[in-house]
């Protein structure tokens, strides 16, 4: 019998948990939210379709999984505010990085001053929404002991 390192077991459990969570997520749901939030910023559909959509979906999934990871603290009785504070830096980083990405494409295609004003808020709200969805679904899976 060989000894299996704890880190390897932890990683396998995390991958299984994330894979099962992603199965609950429909790509259509994410695409619709991405389209509603970000397509109005781009007058040229091909820019949105070729550059923005895929990156937004990927980052939404990242925020979703981050929220699911945070659900373990909710089950331990940690308050909503403390959980939000714990993940604030990571969420802000995802949001600002994506905003910079959008800003690059916005400047490359046209100059709209209102993008800078509204764009950062839209990004922050978008990723916070997906983080909360992940938090709720992760908590549900953990409560039901599905993983």
N, C-alpha and C positions, 0 to 999 in steps of 0.2 A: 504494500500500500504506500503510495507516495503522498507527500504533504503538498497541499495546494495553498499558495499564498493568499492571505485575506484580501489583498488589493485586487487580485485576479477575480475572486468571487464577487467582490463589491462591484467591480466593473461589469461583470456579466449580468448581475442583478439590475444594475442601472440601465444597461443596454436593453434588456428585456422589458423593463418598465417603460422606457422611452418608445420602444418599438410598438408596444401595446397601446400607448397613448396616441401615437401617430396614426394607428389604425382607426381610432375613433374620429379622427379629424378628416373631414372631406375637403378635397382640393377645391371643389366648387365653392364651398363656403369661404375659403381663404381668398380665392380669386375674385369673388364678388366684393368682398370687403376691400381688397386692394384696388379694384377698379373704381369703387365708389369714393375711396379716399384720394387716390393719386392721379387717376386719368384726367380729371379736370385741370390739372396743372400743365398738361402737355397738349398743345394744339395739334401736333403731328402724332397720329396714332402709331406710326412705325417706331418712334422713339420709345413710347410707352411700352409697346409690345415687345420690342427687341431688347431693351435695356432695363426698364423699370420693373415690369411685372415679376420676372423671375427672381430678382434680387429682393423685392418686397415680400414675396412668398417665403423665400428662404429665411429672411430675418423675422417674419411673423412666426414661423415654426420655431425659431430659436427663442423668441420671447415666450412662446407657448410652453416649450420644454423647461425654460427657466422658471416659469410660474408653477409648473408641475413639481419641479424640484423643491420649490418653496413650500409646497403643501405639507411636507413632512413636519415643518415647524408649527403649522396651524393645528395639527393633530396633537402636538405636545403642549398645547395651551398658550402658545406665544400669540400676543395680540396682533391684530391686522397692521397697526402702525409700526410695530417693531419689525414685522416681516417686510413691510414696504421699505423701511429704512435700510434693512440689511441688503436688499436687492436694488436699492435706488441707483447706486453707481453703475451697476451692470446695465440696467434698463436705460439709464441716461446715455451711456456709451453707445448702445445699439441705436437709440433714437438719433443722437447727434451724428453718428457715422452715416446713417442712412440719409439724414437731412443733407449732409455734405455731398453725398452721392447724387441726391436729387438736385441740389443746387448747381452742381457741375453740369448736369444734363439740361437744366433749365437755362443756364447761361449759354450753353453751346447751341441751343435751338432758338431762344428768344429772350428778351429782357422784360420780365414782368416784376415790377417793384413789389406788388402785393404778395408774391411768392415768399419773399423773405419774412414778411410779417406773419402770414398764415402757415407757411410750410413747416416751421419748427413745431408749432402747436399741433398740427395735424399728425406729424410723425410721432410726437410724444403720446398723443391720445391713442393713436393706432397701436403702438407697441404696448402701452399700458392695458388696452382692451384685450390683446392677445395674451398678455401675462396673466390677467385675471381669469380668462377662460382656462388657461393651463392650470392655474391654481385651483379652480373649482373642480376640474376633471381629475386632476391629480389627487385631490383630497377625497373625491368620491371613490376612486380606485383603491386608495389606501384604506379608507373606512370599510369598504366591502372586501378588502384583502384579496383583490383580484390578481395581485402579483406577488 
